[in-house]
Amino acid sequence: MYKYKNKSIAKGYIALYVIFVCSLCIILAAYSFTLEIRRARTTNSLKNSILKINKVDEYKECGFTYLTNGINSSISSLSLDSVRQYLKASGFKIVYGEGKACIKYDLILDKIVLQTYYDSEFIRQDLYDYKIISDKLIYEYISTKYIEGRVQ
């Protein structure tokens, strides 16, 4: 009836079982913690890649803001001829972004040119046309060229 009563357990075996079970629990907790860290890093990486603002887009937005503010402050009635006269008379050119971007008016082409660094040795040159539609100045993208050199 008391089959195991006379047998005694050697000292130290229970401590080994406790150490084994505790180490198994700690390993499982550490593994789940590393999985959570990886998941958080992946989420942050995805969020940063989605929210990443391209420098060319940032330069484009700043340049056209400078241009539009200059035109709106100088011209009282917005028309295509008055904008063209303002751009020809002023020789519009602004260098910004610590010298990494430039927006200017090209007299020969009658277009707006946005120059930004593409690489350390190349310039990205975007051409834009401008129009007046329902009393608003609209910039229309035409083409992009890559030129060897620096923004001037």
N, CA, C and O of each residue as an XYZ file, in Angstrom:
608
protein
N       0.807     -1.163      0.000
C       0.000      0.000      0.000
C       0.869      1.253      0.000
O       0.613      2.176     -0.773
N       1.854      1.300      0.822
C       2.794      2.407      0.824
C       4.053      1.952      0.112
O       5.077      1.647      0.724
N       3.935      1.921     -1.180
C       4.974      1.341     -2.001
C       6.261      2.174     -1.969
O       7.353      1.607     -1.933
N       6.152      3.491     -1.980
C       7.324      4.356     -2.068
C       7.748      4.911     -0.708
O       8.629      5.768     -0.637
N       7.150      4.444      0.330
C       7.406      5.006      1.642
C       8.823      4.710      2.101
O       9.469      5.567      2.704
N       9.295      3.558      1.838
C      10.605      3.182      2.326
C      11.746      3.729      1.461
O      12.886      3.804      1.920
N      11.450      4.109      0.217
C      12.497      4.634     -0.644
C      12.718      6.098     -0.316
O      11.773      6.862     -0.119
N      13.946      6.458     -0.263
C      14.253      7.871     -0.018
C      14.905      8.448     -1.270
O      15.632      7.756     -1.983
N      14.635      9.716     -1.521
C      15.191     10.393     -2.679
C      16.518     10.987     -2.268
O      16.638     11.612     -1.214
N      17.502     10.788     -3.101
C      18.825     11.299     -2.779
C      18.791     12.820     -2.743
O      18.043     13.464     -3.479
N      19.607     13.365     -1.882
C      19.641     14.813     -1.715
C      20.201     15.461     -2.977
O      21.157     14.953     -3.563
N      19.617     16.571     -3.397
C      20.111     17.336     -4.533
C      19.322     17.134     -5.809
O      19.379     17.984     -6.698
N      18.575     16.021     -5.935
C      17.829     15.791     -7.167
C      16.677     16.782     -7.338
O      16.392     17.209     -8.456
N      16.035     17.141     -6.274
C      14.941     18.107     -6.371
C      15.484     19.465     -6.787
O      14.845     20.176     -7.563
N      16.625     19.821     -6.293
C      17.249     21.091     -6.689
C      17.572     21.080     -8.184
O      17.430     22.103     -8.854
N      18.004     19.935     -8.710
C      18.291     19.830    -10.143
C      17.020     19.997    -10.966
O      17.030     20.670    -11.997
N      15.939     19.394    -10.519
C      14.676     19.544    -11.227
C      14.202     20.994    -11.199
O      13.728     21.503    -12.214
N      14.319     21.656    -10.074
C      13.912     23.062     -9.943
C      14.781     23.946    -10.846
O      14.262     24.831    -11.527
N      16.076     23.715    -10.854
C      16.975     24.497    -11.704
C      16.633     24.273    -13.174
O      16.623     25.222    -13.957
N      16.355     23.037    -13.551
C      16.008     22.729    -14.936
C      14.712     23.423    -15.354
O      14.654     24.026    -16.426
N      13.695     23.346    -14.536
C      12.407     23.970    -14.858
C      12.542     25.494    -14.888
O      11.999     26.149    -15.778
N      13.256     26.050    -13.932
C      13.442     27.511    -13.908
C      14.242     27.983    -15.121
O      13.902     29.005    -15.717
N      15.283     27.269    -15.493
C      16.065     27.673    -16.668
C      15.230     27.547    -17.932
O      15.369     28.372    -18.835
N      14.373     26.549    -18.025
C      13.481     26.412    -19.168
C      12.514     27.594    -19.242
O      12.264     28.119    -20.326
N      11.975     28.010    -18.111
C      11.081     29.175    -18.072
C      11.813     30.457    -18.469
O      11.269     31.279    -19.207
N      13.035     30.630    -17.986
C      13.810     31.820    -18.312
C      14.145     31.848    -19.802
O      14.086     32.907    -20.426
N      14.496     30.702    -20.378
C      14.803     30.634    -21.802
C      13.565     30.974    -22.633
O      13.666     31.707    -23.617
N      12.419     30.460    -22.255
C      11.183     30.764    -22.977
C      10.826     32.248    -22.862
O      10.384     32.853    -23.839
N      11.012     32.830    -21.694
C      10.725     34.250    -21.510
C      11.687     35.107    -22.342
O      11.267     36.086    -22.960
N      12.960     34.746    -22.357
C      13.939     35.497    -23.144
C      13.637     35.377    -24.642
O      13.770     36.353    -25.380
N      13.238     34.201    -25.087
C      12.901     34.009    -26.496
C      11.680     34.846    -26.887
O      11.672     35.482    -27.941
N      10.654     34.842    -26.040
C       9.467     35.649    -26.352
C       9.811     37.141    -26.327
O       9.268     37.915    -27.116
N      10.714     37.548    -25.419
C      11.148     38.939    -25.369
C      11.877     39.321    -26.661
O      11.629     40.397    -27.206
N      12.771     38.461    -27.160
C      13.479     38.762    -28.410
C      12.516     38.815    -29.592
O      12.707     39.615    -30.508
N      11.490     37.975    -29.583
C      10.485     38.039    -30.647
C       9.745     39.365    -30.624
O       9.478     39.944    -31.678
N       9.414     39.849    -29.447
C       8.744     41.147    -29.322
C       9.660     42.289    -29.770
O       9.202     43.235    -30.410
N      10.944     42.205    -29.439
C      11.900     43.221    -29.867
C      12.004     43.230    -31.391
O      12.014     44.298    -32.003
N      12.081     42.060    -32.004
C      12.144     41.977    -33.467
C      10.881     42.550    -34.105
O      10.950     43.251    -35.115
N       9.745     42.252    -33.519
C       8.486     42.767    -34.058
C       8.442     44.290    -33.959
O       7.993     44.961    -34.888
N       8.908     44.837    -32.834
C       8.934     46.296    -32.664
C       9.899     46.946    -33.658
O       9.587     47.989    -34.232
N      11.066     46.336    -33.864
C      12.024     46.879    -34.830
C      11.451     46.851    -36.243
O      11.616     47.809    -36.998
N      10.787     45.769    -36.600
C      10.196     45.662    -37.930
C       9.114     46.719    -38.123
O       9.032     47.350    -39.177
N       8.291     46.905    -37.108
C       7.237     47.917    -37.180
C       7.829     49.316    -37.322
O       7.366     50.107    -38.144
N       8.855     49.623    -36.522
C       9.497     50.936    -36.616
C      10.178     51.128    -37.963
O      10.131     52.220    -38.530
N      10.804     50.090    -38.474
C      11.446     50.169    -39.785
C      10.422     50.425    -40.883
O      10.655     51.245    -41.771
N       9.302     49.737    -40.828
C       8.241     49.936    -41.810
C       7.662     51.341    -41.713
O       7.421     51.988    -42.732
N       7.441     51.812    -40.497
C       6.917     53.159    -40.294
C       7.883     54.202    -40.844
O       7.458     55.150    -41.504
N       9.171     54.037    -40.581
C      10.163     54.989    -41.077
C      10.262     54.964    -42.594
O      10.455     56.008    -43.218
N      10.135     53.794    -43.190
C      10.204     53.741    -44.653
C       8.960     54.359    -45.294
O       9.043     54.933    -46.379
N       7.822     54.246    -44.635
C       6.602     54.854    -45.165
C       6.651     56.371    -45.006
O       6.238     57.102    -45.906
N       7.151     56.845    -43.869
C       7.174     58.273    -43.597
C       8.407     58.969    -44.154
O       8.549     60.184    -44.013
N       9.295     58.216    -44.780
C      10.528     58.794    -45.290
C      10.212     59.819    -46.379
O       9.489     59.535    -47.334
N      10.770     61.010    -46.210
C      10.573     62.075    -47.173
C      11.807     62.125    -48.061
O      12.933     62.249    -47.580
N      11.577     62.030    -49.333
C      12.662     62.091    -50.296
C      13.195     63.519    -50.341
O      12.417     64.473    -50.367
N      14.513     63.670    -50.351
C      15.111     65.002    -50.365
C      14.721     65.792    -51.607
O      14.530     67.006    -51.537
N      14.602     65.110    -52.746
C      14.218     65.808    -53.979
C      12.825     66.404    -53.833
O      12.576     67.529    -54.266
N      11.911     65.642    -53.219
C      10.557     66.161    -53.006
C      10.562     67.338    -52.037
O       9.822     68.306    -52.217
N      11.400     67.248    -51.013
C      11.495     68.343    -50.052
C      12.038     69.611    -50.724
O      11.519     70.705    -50.503
N      13.092     69.458    -51.549
C      13.651     70.602    -52.267
C      12.643     71.180    -53.260
O      12.550     72.395    -53.432
N      11.893     70.293    -53.907
C      10.887     70.741    -54.873
C       9.807     71.569    -54.165
O       9.410     72.631    -54.646
N       9.348     71.076    -53.039
C       8.307     71.791    -52.301
C       8.803     73.151    -51.826
O       8.095     74.150    -51.951
N      10.013     73.194    -51.283
C      10.568     74.474    -50.806
C      10.778     75.445    -51.958
O      10.455     76.628    -51.844
N      11.317     74.949    -53.067
C      11.587     75.827    -54.213
C      10.334     76.429    -54.793
O      10.291     77.626    -55.080
N       9.315     75.615    -54.970
C       8.075     76.149    -55.527
C       7.351     77.044    -54.525
O       6.601     77.936    -54.922
N       7.566     76.817    -53.244
C       7.010     77.728    -52.245
C       7.673     79.089    -52.341
O       6.992     80.114    -52.318
N       9.024     79.109    -52.451
C       9.732     80.384    -52.628
C       9.268     81.106    -53.891
O       9.024     82.312    -53.875
N       9.150     80.357    -54.976
C       8.740     80.949    -56.251
C       7.326     81.511    -56.174
O       7.082     82.638    -56.604
N       6.405     80.743    -55.637
C       5.013     81.193    -55.541
C       4.886     82.394    -54.611
O       4.145     83.329    -54.912
N       5.590     82.384    -53.497
C       5.541     83.534    -52.586
C       6.103     84.783    -53.245
O       5.561     85.875    -53.072
N       7.192     84.630    -54.003
C       7.767     85.776    -54.710
C       6.825     86.335    -55.749
O       6.684     87.552    -55.875
N       6.180     85.458    -56.493
C       5.234     85.909    -57.524
C       4.018     86.563    -56.890
O       3.589     87.626    -57.339
N       3.455     85.950    -55.858
C       2.250     86.505    -55.222
C       2.518     87.837    -54.537
O       1.638     88.696    -54.490
N       3.728     88.019    -54.004
C       4.018     89.288    -53.335
C       4.311     90.411    -54.330
O       4.154     91.586    -53.996
N       4.732     90.068    -55.537
C       5.111     91.094    -56.512
C       4.021     91.438    -57.507
O       4.010     92.541    -58.053
N       3.114     90.525    -57.750
C       2.099     90.731    -58.784
C       0.732     90.879    -58.127
O       0.332     90.055    -57.305
N       0.026     91.933    -58.500
C      -1.293     92.148    -57.905
C      -2.371     91.342    -58.627
O      -3.194     90.691    -57.983
N      -2.371     91.384    -59.970
C      -3.351     90.589    -60.722
C      -2.598     89.458    -61.430
O      -1.688     89.704    -62.223
N      -2.980     88.253    -61.139
C      -2.277     87.080    -61.638
C      -2.720     86.763    -63.059
O      -3.861     86.360    -63.286
N      -1.818     86.945    -64.009
C      -2.058     86.552    -65.390
C      -0.762     85.986    -65.943
O       0.313     86.226    -65.393
N      -0.862     85.242    -67.023
C       0.308     84.587    -67.597
C       1.352     85.604    -68.056
O       2.550     85.394    -67.867
N       0.899     86.700    -68.655
C       1.837     87.725    -69.126
C       2.532     88.430    -67.964
O       3.732     88.700    -68.030
N       1.788     88.728    -66.906
C       2.409     89.410    -65.770
C       3.421     88.498    -65.065
O       4.466     88.967    -64.613
N       3.120     87.209    -64.971
C       4.068     86.263    -64.369
C       5.317     86.162    -65.232
O       6.434     86.170    -64.715
N       5.134     86.066    -66.546
C       6.272     85.973    -67.467
C       7.141     87.232    -67.381
O       8.368     87.139    -67.368
N       6.507     88.406    -67.323
C       7.265     89.649    -67.214
C       8.031     89.718    -65.894
O       9.184     90.149    -65.864
N       7.390     89.294    -64.804
C       8.063     89.295    -63.508
C       9.287     88.382    -63.529
O      10.360     88.765    -63.061
N       9.128     87.176    -64.071
C      10.243     86.224    -64.087
C      11.382     86.716    -64.981
O      12.553     86.541    -64.645
N      11.042     87.335    -66.126
C      12.091     87.861    -67.013
C      12.799     89.044    -66.390
O      14.023     89.149    -66.471
N      12.041     89.939    -65.768
C      12.624     91.145    -65.189
C      13.487     90.832    -63.968
O      14.545     91.433    -63.781
N      13.041     89.906    -63.150
C      13.770     89.630    -61.913
C      14.933     88.666    -62.128
O      15.847     88.612    -61.305
N      14.914     87.900    -63.228
C      15.954     86.878    -63.419
C      15.934     85.910    -62.253
O      16.966     85.628    -61.645
N      14.762     85.409    -61.953
C      14.498     84.642    -60.738
C      15.471     83.475    -60.583
O      15.567     82.616    -61.459
N      16.191     83.452    -59.458
C      17.087     82.342    -59.116
C      17.278     82.332    -57.615
O      17.699     83.330    -57.031
N      16.967     81.198    -56.982
C      17.160     81.037    -55.546
C      17.923     79.745    -55.309
O      17.545     78.687    -55.813
N      18.994     79.838    -54.543
C      19.758     78.661    -54.117
C      19.400     78.431    -52.657
O      19.457     79.366    -51.858
N      19.040     77.230    -52.300
C      18.604     76.916    -50.938
C      19.023     75.498    -50.595
O      19.658     74.819    -51.402
N      18.668     75.055    -49.400
C      19.017     73.706    -48.961
C      20.510     73.532    -48.798
O      21.077     72.517    -49.202
N      21.152     74.541    -48.196
C      22.601     74.540    -47.983
C      23.362     74.374    -49.297
O      24.391     73.700    -49.347
N      22.852     74.989    -50.348
C      23.506     74.954    -51.647
C      23.271     73.681    -52.438
O      23.931     73.452    -53.452
N      22.344     72.851    -51.992
C      22.104     71.583    -52.675
C      20.950     71.640    -53.662
O      20.686     70.662    -54.361
N      20.261     72.771    -53.727
C      19.132     72.899    -54.652
C      19.064     74.336    -55.166
O      19.499     75.282    -54.511
N      18.507     74.453    -56.351
C      18.385     75.761    -56.987
C      17.132     75.745    -57.861
O      16.888     74.787    -58.594
N      16.347     76.809    -57.776
C      15.209     76.963    -58.679
C      15.417     78.277    -59.417
O      15.707     79.305    -58.804
N      15.266     78.237    -60.738
C      15.515     79.429    -61.531
C      14.609     79.433    -62.754
O      13.985     78.431    -63.104
N      14.561     80.604    -63.391
C      13.775     80.780    -64.600
C      14.721     80.782    -65.790
O      15.704     81.524    -65.806
N      14.426     79.948    -66.793
C      15.244     79.887    -68.002
C      14.608     80.793    -69.056
O      13.496     80.539    -69.519
N      15.334     81.856    -69.428
C      14.804     82.825    -70.391
C      14.638     82.224    -71.783
O      13.682     82.550    -72.487
N      15.539     81.369    -72.178
C      15.509     80.813    -73.538
C      14.324     79.871    -73.711
O      13.580     79.972    -74.686
N      14.153     78.961    -72.767
C      13.072     77.972    -72.862
C      11.735     78.488    -72.353
O      10.694     77.894    -72.636
N      11.752     79.591    -71.602
C      10.565     80.117    -70.939
C       9.972     79.049    -70.008
O       8.759     78.840    -69.974
N      10.847     78.387    -69.262
C      10.455     77.326    -68.325
C      11.124     77.572    -66.975
O      12.060     78.362    -66.858
N      10.627     76.886    -65.981
C      11.211     76.930    -64.650
C      12.068     75.678    -64.490
O      11.632     74.571    -64.806
N      13.292     75.866    -63.997
C      14.253     74.767    -63.856
C      14.531     74.559    -62.380
O      14.879     75.497    -61.663
N      14.375     73.315    -61.929
C      14.701     72.925    -60.555
C      15.917     72.023    -60.623
O      15.864     70.956    -61.235
N      17.026     72.444    -59.995
C      18.247     71.658    -59.979
C      18.505     71.155    -58.571
O      18.489     71.933    -57.618
N      18.742     69.866    -58.435
C      19.088     69.259    -57.152
C      20.220     68.268    -57.368
O      20.445     67.794    -58.481
N      20.926     67.965    -56.292
C      21.960     66.938    -56.378
C      21.303     65.585    -56.493
O      20.407     65.251    -55.718
N      21.746     64.809    -57.457
C      21.298     63.413    -57.554
C      22.300     62.520    -56.852
O      21.931     61.572    -56.159
N      23.544     62.827    -57.035
C      24.643     62.097    -56.442
C      25.704     63.138    -56.136
O      25.450     64.330    -56.313
N      26.862     62.740    -55.693
C      27.884     63.734    -55.389
C      28.439     64.381    -56.647
O      29.021     65.464    -56.580
N      28.267     63.732    -57.797
C      28.847     64.258    -59.033
C      27.807     64.593    -60.105
O      28.172     65.069    -61.180
N      26.542     64.359    -59.838
C      25.516     64.588    -60.845
C      24.430     65.514    -60.322
O      24.167     65.588    -59.121
N      23.809     66.215    -61.259
C      22.701     67.121    -60.948
C      21.445     66.583    -61.614
O      21.468     66.157    -62.768
N      20.367     66.610    -60.877
C      19.065     66.297    -61.452
C      18.417     67.619    -61.822
O      18.260     68.501    -60.979
N      18.043     67.750    -63.083
C      17.469     69.002    -63.574
C      16.061     68.728    -64.086
O      15.881     68.050    -65.098
N      15.064     69.260    -63.381
C      13.657     69.089    -63.756
C      13.162     70.365    -64.426
O      13.424     71.468    -63.947
N      12.444     70.210    -65.536
C      11.838     71.339    -66.235
C      10.341     71.382    -65.947
O       9.661     70.356    -65.976
N       9.844     72.573    -65.670
C       8.430     72.767    -65.378
C       7.905     73.920    -66.213
O       8.603     74.906    -66.448
N       6.674     73.782    -66.655
C       5.978     74.864    -67.314
C       5.008     75.462    -66.295
O       4.620     74.786    -65.342
N       4.624     76.685    -66.480
C       3.685     77.326    -65.551
C       2.463     77.798    -66.322
O       2.558     78.266    -67.457
N       1.316     77.663    -65.674
C       0.042     78.053    -66.278
C      -0.812     78.735    -65.225
O      -0.606     78.562    -64.024
N      -1.764     79.505    -65.692
C      -2.750     80.123    -64.812
C      -4.085     79.469    -65.115
O      -4.606     79.588    -66.224
N      -4.639     78.778    -64.125
C      -5.943     78.133    -64.285
C      -6.829     78.603    -63.136
O      -6.517     78.384    -61.965
N      -7.914     79.237    -63.481
C      -8.877     79.802    -62.531
C      -8.170     80.564    -61.404
O      -8.363     80.278    -60.222
N      -7.356     81.532    -61.800
C      -6.628     82.436    -60.911
C      -5.675     81.720    -59.952
O      -5.410     82.211    -58.855
N      -5.171     80.582    -60.358
C      -4.176     79.862    -59.557
C      -2.987     79.521    -60.449
O      -3.149     79.147    -61.611
N      -1.803     79.656    -59.887
C      -0.579     79.345    -60.610
C      -0.318     77.839    -60.501
O      -0.191     77.301    -59.400
N      -0.242     77.173    -61.642
C      -0.054     75.721    -61.694
C       1.285     75.439    -62.366
O       1.593     75.998    -63.419
N       2.081     74.560    -61.742
C       3.347     74.136    -62.320
C       3.159     72.745    -62.919
O       2.673     71.828    -62.257
N       3.552     72.608    -64.178
C       3.349     71.347    -64.896
C       4.711     70.740    -65.225
O       5.546     71.375    -65.869
N       4.923     69.519    -64.780
C       6.187     68.817    -65.005
C       6.350     68.475    -66.480
O       5.402     68.031    -67.128
N       7.562     68.683    -67.013
C       7.835     68.378    -68.415
C       8.825     67.223    -68.552
O       8.506     66.197    -69.152
N      10.041     67.393    -67.987
C      11.049     66.346    -68.157
C      12.125     66.445    -67.079
O      12.185     67.410    -66.317
N      12.979     65.409    -67.037
C      14.109     65.361    -66.123
C      15.361     65.001    -66.901
O      15.346     64.109    -67.749
N      16.449     65.710    -66.602
C      17.750     65.398    -67.187
C      18.751     65.244    -66.046
O      18.632     65.888    -65.004
N      19.732     64.382    -66.263
C      20.824     64.217    -65.319
C      22.087     64.728    -65.978
O      22.460     64.284    -67.063
N      22.747     65.675    -65.306
C      23.904     66.361    -65.853
C      25.073     66.186    -64.884
O      24.900     66.210    -63.666
N      26.258     66.009    -65.451
C      27.441     65.910    -64.607
C      27.859     67.313    -64.197
O      27.963     68.201    -65.043
N      28.101     67.521    -62.908
C      28.517     68.835    -62.431
C      27.956     69.137    -61.059
O      27.561     68.233    -60.323
N      27.923     70.425    -60.718
C      27.453     70.881    -59.418
C      26.364     71.933    -59.603
O      26.273     72.577    -60.648
N      25.534     72.095    -58.560
C      24.485     73.116    -58.584
C      25.141     74.491    -58.523
O      25.998     74.740    -57.675
N      24.733     75.379    -59.425
C      25.327     76.719    -59.470
C      24.284     77.773    -59.192
O      24.596     78.964    -59.188
